[in-house]
């Protein structure tokens, strides 16, 4: 949590706020805020959220996971490792059973789902 302590202090000092004033803003005692900045106590998640909201920075920044104050952008790409019966039923319903290419289209869609 040493990085968190450094970031909290940096944010406060960069805004030219005293520990007392910052403590009022985030709703803790000044002595508690001092312990956070000295890395002698861990701030609650609520306190960290209040810092992030006040300074308009991400929690990734506060935790030292990025140097970008707005944080990282993550793109979730879940991997389908096994067949999902509900999805197969859905694909089955999407195709006209009377179509001559029905089976090939279904097989192609299901194979593509497993590859992504």
BAFI-3210 file (N, C-alpha, C; in Angstrom, 3 decimals, decimal comma, padded with zeros to 6 digits):
// residues 116
n [1|2|3|4|5|6|7|8|9|10|11|12|13|14|15|16|17|18|19|20|21|22|23|24|25|26|27|28|29|30|31|32|33|34|35|36|37|38|39|40|41|42|43|44|45|46|47|48|49|50|51|52|53|54|55|56|57|58|59|60|61|62|63|64|65|66|67|68|69|70|71|72|73|74|75|76|77|78|79|80|81|82|83|84|85|86|87|88|89|90|91|92|93|94|95|96|97|98|99|100|101|102|103|104|105|106|107|108|109|110|111|112|113|114|115|116]
n.u [000,812|002,166|002,456|-000,127|-000,287|001,637|000,423|-001,969|-001,016|000,373|-001,755|-003,267|-001,360|-000,795|-003,083|-002,863|-003,932|-004,520|-003,837|-005,870|-008,041|-008,378|-009,078|-011,585|-012,967|-012,956|-014,071|-012,810|-010,802|-008,177|-005,852|-006,120|-006,014|-003,384|-002,060|-002,719|-001,322|001,244|001,532|000,847|-001,576|-004,347|-006,491|-010,084|-012,216|-014,279|-013,191|-011,084|-012,589|-013,817|-011,591|-010,868|-013,166|-013,206|-010,772|-011,081|-009,932|-008,889|-009,323|-007,393|-005,261|-004,788|-004,014|-001,631|-001,460|-001,400|-000,054|-001,685|-004,067|-006,799|-007,053|-006,966|-008,164|-010,116|-010,719|-013,049|-012,813|-014,179|-013,326|-014,683|-014,699|-015,968|-018,796|-021,896|-024,948|-027,388|-026,760|-026,357|-028,952|-030,198|-028,925|-029,841|-032,554|-032,422|-032,178|-033,696|-035,281|-035,969|-034,255|-031,759|-029,110|-028,977|-027,805|-025,014|-024,626|-025,327|-023,350|-021,087|-021,462|-021,494|-018,912|-017,398|-018,089|-016,861|-014,221|-013,694]
n.v [-001,194|001,081|002,578|003,587|005,275|007,192|008,247|009,327|011,349|012,889|013,732|015,303|017,282|018,398|019,768|021,693|021,371|021,190|018,614|018,552|019,823|018,071|015,773|016,512|016,627|013,952|012,710|011,677|011,490|013,876|012,776|010,127|010,339|011,199|008,858|007,229|008,495|008,089|005,459|003,786|002,883|001,457|002,980|002,959|001,386|003,100|005,596|005,709|005,779|008,253|009,965|009,427|010,353|013,069|014,103|013,398|011,078|007,740|004,648|002,831|004,517|005,593|003,252|002,830|001,404|002,491|005,298|007,086|009,342|009,028|006,366|002,911|001,469|-001,261|-004,066|-006,392|-009,675|-012,431|-015,861|-018,551|-021,660|-024,016|-025,774|-024,105|-025,025|-023,501|-021,463|-022,906|-023,841|-021,406|-020,627|-022,661|-021,999|-019,718|-020,284|-021,238|-024,259|-025,388|-024,473|-025,071|-024,644|-024,646|-026,430|-026,181|-023,428|-023,222|-024,882|-023,413|-020,971|-021,908|-022,987|-020,663|-019,279|-020,831|-020,416|-017,763]
n.w [000,000|-000,073|-002,420|-002,725|-000,507|-001,238|-003,552|-002,546|-000,889|-002,786|-004,465|-002,672|-001,922|-004,415|-004,925|-003,107|-000,523|002,964|005,410|007,266|005,939|003,766|005,129|006,093|003,670|002,745|004,880|007,239|010,245|010,827|011,886|011,117|008,334|008,132|008,952|006,779|004,699|005,557|005,225|007,322|007,980|006,323|003,982|003,865|001,411|000,756|001,460|-000,383|-002,743|-002,425|-002,605|-005,280|-006,608|-005,821|-006,862|-009,443|-010,596|-011,504|-009,684|-010,391|-010,925|-008,356|-007,061|-008,296|-010,636|-013,090|-014,839|-015,904|-015,007|-015,580|-015,781|-016,913|-019,935|-020,321|-022,321|-022,430|-023,306|-023,228|-023,233|-024,921|-023,893|-023,921|-025,245|-025,173|-024,192|-024,225|-026,017|-028,340|-028,762|-029,254|-031,654|-033,274|-033,436|-034,969|-037,659|-040,723|-040,984|-043,393|-045,252|-047,727|-047,062|-044,373|-042,342|-042,863|-042,392|-039,663|-038,506|-039,180|-037,784|-035,116|-034,950|-035,310|-032,985|-031,066|-031,673|-031,045]
ca.u [000,000|003,062|002,141|-001,388|000,057|002,317|-000,531|-002,900|-000,291|000,630|-003,004|-003,596|-000,397|-000,896|-004,240|-002,525|-004,868|-003,926|-004,375|-007,140|-009,085|-008,609|-009,790|-012,990|-013,531|-013,187|-014,832|-012,024|-010,041|-006,879|-004,838|-006,298|-005,479|-001,935|-001,630|-002,836|-000,234|002,507|001,417|000,760|-002,941|-004,949|-007,781|-011,211|-012,598|-015,100|-012,276|-010,399|-013,565|-013,991|-010,399|-010,982|-014,229|-012,818|-009,693|-011,449|-008,936|-009,348|-008,709|-006,162|-004,221|-004,480|-003,303|-000,343|-001,499|-001,198|000,344|-002,766|-005,060|-008,122|-007,028|-006,810|-009,377|-010,048|-011,664|-013,354|-012,986|-014,233|-013,062|-015,640|-013,873|-016,792|-020,079|-022,933|-026,190|-028,379|-026,367|-026,615|-030,403|-030,493|-028,479|-030,776|-033,800|-032,186|-032,092|-034,863|-034,977|-036,246|-033,221|-030,781|-027,798|-029,198|-026,813|-023,690|-024,611|-025,300|-022,026|-020,123|-021,672|-021,052|-017,448|-016,870|-018,274|-015,865|-012,893|-013,478]
ca.v [000,000|002,230|003,394|004,286|006,366|008,235|008,891|010,143|012,554|013,683|014,362|016,354|018,377|019,055|020,672|022,638|021,172|020,706|017,317|018,812|020,095|016,835|014,868|016,946|016,290|012,503|012,244|010,951|012,364|014,296|011,807|008,933|010,679|011,200|007,452|006,740|009,062|007,522|004,018|003,084|002,356|001,401|003,654|002,110|001,530|004,307|006,739|005,723|006,223|009,697|010,582|009,306|011,256|014,463|014,492|012,923|010,106|006,359|003,869|002,271|005,523|005,641|002,027|002,782|000,465|003,273|006,694|007,870|009,589|008,531|004,914|002,053|000,998|-002,696|-004,642|-007,744|-010,645|-013,745|-016,992|-019,649|-022,858|-025,193|-025,524|-023,641|-025,573|-022,466|-020,754|-023,801|-023,808|-020,114|-020,687|-023,574|-021,267|-018,616|-020,733|-021,875|-025,675|-025,773|-023,925|-026,084|-024,365|-024,544|-027,149|-025,580|-022,138|-023,476|-025,401|-022,312|-020,043|-022,559|-023,093|-019,309|-018,939|-021,555|-019,871|-016,421]
ca.w [000,000|-000,083|-003,590|-002,426|000,413|-002,015|-004,457|-001,770|-000,472|-003,990|-004,884|-001,702|-002,014|-005,718|-004,829|-002,032|000,584|004,218|005,824|007,946|004,941|003,012|006,036|006,063|002,357|002,615|006,036|008,244|011,143|010,285|012,321|010,292|007,024|008,283|008,958|005,402|003,904|006,042|004,979|008,602|008,043|004,985|003,882|003,461|000,009|000,674|001,472|-001,680|-003,736|-002,247|-003,208|-006,733|-007,056|-005,587|-007,768|-010,774|-011,052|-011,366|-008,606|-010,961|-010,713|-006,918|-006,701|-008,980|-011,755|-014,303|-014,639|-016,494|-013,952|-015,942|-015,668|-018,073|-020,574|-020,495|-023,258|-021,986|-024,377|-022,604|-024,100|-024,808|-023,943|-024,111|-025,877|-024,264|-024,746|-024,498|-027,226|-029,461|-028,991|-029,870|-033,050|-033,947|-033,683|-035,902|-039,036|-041,331|-041,188|-044,775|-046,123|-048,111|-046,466|-042,930|-041,532|-043,040|-041,707|-038,213|-038,155|-039,306|-036,669|-033,877|-034,991|-035,093|-031,572|-030,271|-031,993|-030,497]
c.u [000,861|002,747|000,858|-001,101|000,707|001,335|-001,501|-002,246|-000,046|-000,628|-003,360|-002,666|-000,496|-002,080|-004,043|-003,544|-004,108|-004,510|-005,737|-008,284|-009,411|-009,383|-011,276|-013,668|-013,869|-013,864|-014,087|-011,354|-008,703|-005,797|-004,920|-005,727|-003,955|-001,389|-001,701|-001,656|001,135|002,569|001,443|-000,639|-003,502|-006,286|-008,868|-011,483|-013,438|-014,223|-011,542|-011,329|-013,771|-012,798|-010,533|-012,031|-013,801|-011,785|-009,950|-010,343|-009,506|-008,700|-007,451|-005,002|-003,810|-003,679|-001,973|-000,299|-001,289|-000,734|-000,712|-003,840|-006,465|-008,171|-006,824|-008,172|-009,207|-011,090|-011,859|-013,593|-013,014|-014,016|-014,122|-014,838|-014,682|-018,106|-021,094|-024,274|-027,242|-028,055|-026,608|-028,105|-030,806|-030,121|-029,427|-032,059|-033,636|-032,224|-033,367|-034,539|-035,222|-035,184|-032,200|-029,401|-027,862|-028,089|-025,427|-023,584|-024,534|-023,920|-020,980|-020,244|-021,167|-019,536|-016,820|-016,993|-017,217|-014,456|-012,632|-013,434]
c.v [001,266|003,167|004,196|005,483|007,524|008,993|009,794|011,446|013,480|014,419|015,531|017,549|019,119|020,023|021,720|022,603|020,710|019,331|017,501|019,014|018,828|015,834|015,218|016,486|014,804|011,899|011,363|011,969|012,711|013,301|010,515|009,170|010,691|009,771|006,854|007,219|008,545|006,011|003,215|002,548|002,405|002,125|002,670|002,312|002,785|005,560|006,839|006,207|007,729|010,468|010,584|010,268|012,719|014,937|014,069|012,057|008,708|005,705|003,161|003,242|005,562|004,411|001,878|001,801|001,164|004,671|007,639|008,097|009,095|007,002|004,204|001,756|-000,488|-003,141|-006,095|-008,626|-012,039|-014,851|-018,061|-020,929|-024,130|-024,784|-025,098|-024,089|-024,519|-021,718|-021,625|-023,841|-022,509|-020,120|-021,570|-022,832|-020,179|-019,027|-021,437|-023,340|-026,139|-025,270|-025,010|-025,858|-024,289|-025,183|-026,534|-024,247|-022,318|-023,947|-024,287|-021,343|-020,654|-022,679|-021,732|-018,905|-019,617|-021,005|-018,522|-016,414]
c.w [000,000|-001,260|-003,369|-001,524|-000,342|-002,902|-003,693|-001,343|-001,660|-004,431|-003,969|-001,862|-003,350|-005,758|-003,740|-000,894|001,819|004,522|006,496|006,966|004,147|003,851|006,072|004,776|002,260|003,841|007,011|009,161|010,488|010,668|011,500|008,897|007,053|008,268|007,554|004,570|004,330|005,834|006,286|008,860|006,628|004,975|003,461|001,975|-000,197|000,650|000,136|-002,788|-003,646|-002,807|-004,725|-007,280|-006,938|-006,611|-009,215|-011,379|-010,856|-010,147|-009,108|-010,750|-009,246|-006,489|-007,432|-010,132|-013,088|-013,922|-015,213|-015,431|-014,288|-015,976|-016,985|-018,668|-020,847|-021,496|-022,867|-023,197|-023,755|-023,633|-023,844|-024,972|-024,127|-024,746|-024,825|-024,846|-025,079|-025,786|-028,455|-029,782|-029,680|-031,348|-033,851|-034,321|-034,738|-037,373|-039,478|-041,599|-042,621|-045,750|-046,465|-047,480|-044,946|-042,103|-041,643|-042,315|-040,193|-037,775|-038,184|-038,135|-035,374|-033,827|-034,726|-033,620|-030,712|-030,504|-031,349|-029,011]
res [x|x|x|x|x|x|x|x|x|x|x|x|x|x|x|x|x|x|x|x|x|x|x|x|x|x|x|x|x|x|x|x|x|x|x|x|x|x|x|x|x|x|x|x|x|x|x|x|x|x|x|x|x|x|x|x|x|x|x|x|x|x|x|x|x|x|x|x|x|x|x|x|x|x|x|x|x|x|x|x|x|x|x|x|x|x|x|x|x|x|x|x|x|x|x|x|x|x|x|x|x|x|x|x|x|x|x|x|x|x|x|x|x|x|x|x]
***
